[in-house]
Amino acid sequence: MISTVKRELEILAAGGALKERRMADFALRLAEKCKFVTVEDRGEPADDVIVRVAKGWRSIVFTNDRVLRKRLRDISVPVIYVRQKSRLDIDGLIL
């Protein structure tokens, strides 16, 4: 998990609608099992940071955000996402 995304999830978990807080809290608990990576903060939105880092590192991204998935697909970055609440699916080719 990159630092910008963690910061955004912490903000969502602290405020906002109940459903949004629950989802952000769940994502943070899942992220505890992942490696944390600090990236340069250029003041860009989290999605832009994800696209920049994924393209530069040629890494796979896990997201359910449709707009972000399309942006990543357009630059040939593989995306894993949840389908039907319990299944994972993959957009793109994983080498």
Buried (B, 14 or more C-beta within 10 A) or exposed (E): BBBBBBEBBEEBBEEEEEEEBEBBBEBBEEBEEEEEEEBEEEEEEBBBBBBBBBEEEEEBBBBEBEEBBEBBEEEEBBBBBEEEEEEEEEBBEEE
